[in-house]
């Protein structure tokens, strides 16, 4: 029983470490110059994010600016991406 508890604690610590490492990796991918500061942002920032391929950031900003749900924001950003970049086809 003592070994099982130790193994479980080891697994939990490992998962926490992997999660922290992955969080850092995801944040490294985003270009901070593209993402407006909290409380900031405009429609042109959404366009900039879409043009840079930062769809998740664009959806988050759209939601914040328009106060809509995830599906509505994703649909709007997808539509914008298709209009600006027809070669992209359907995103996500």
Secondary structure, DSSP 8 states (H G I E B T S, - for coil): -HHHHHHHHHHHHHHHHHHHHHHHHHHHHS-TTTS--TT---HHHHHHHHHTT-HHHHHHHHHHHHT--HHHHHHHHHHHHHHH-GGG-S--
